[in-house]
């Protein structure tokens, strides 16, 4: 992770996007920094984005703003970081429902040969979906914790979130 302190010289095309069932709310914007134009950068939440805004940003790759993880506004302490709790709630609701549906359809015992292939295939799909969902949640959680740790280091502690 690369930590970058910047002041946006000019900001254009700020679009705040509402959350959907699969994507949390985020803001797209373009900006000029040190004479270079950076187009269509996405930041989690709806933070303040305007010319003169000073932030400390975390980038996955040095100098690549398309890999922006989040930031802390140095003046207001506002944190723009990924959310993961909504994904946890969705998983806690829907995954048990899918498992229950699996047992309603297939029962508790292993079927005979032709049907057992379908039964085991469905169980494998459920297991893979659970593993992938868990990995997405832990990645977002780790990203959020990095941005929150950055806020603490900057002296903003439990600052107001942009999310």
Helices and strands as residue ranges (DSSP letters): E 2-7, E 10-17, E 26-33, E 36-44, E 54-59, G 65-67, E 68-73, E 79-80, H 85-106, H 113-153
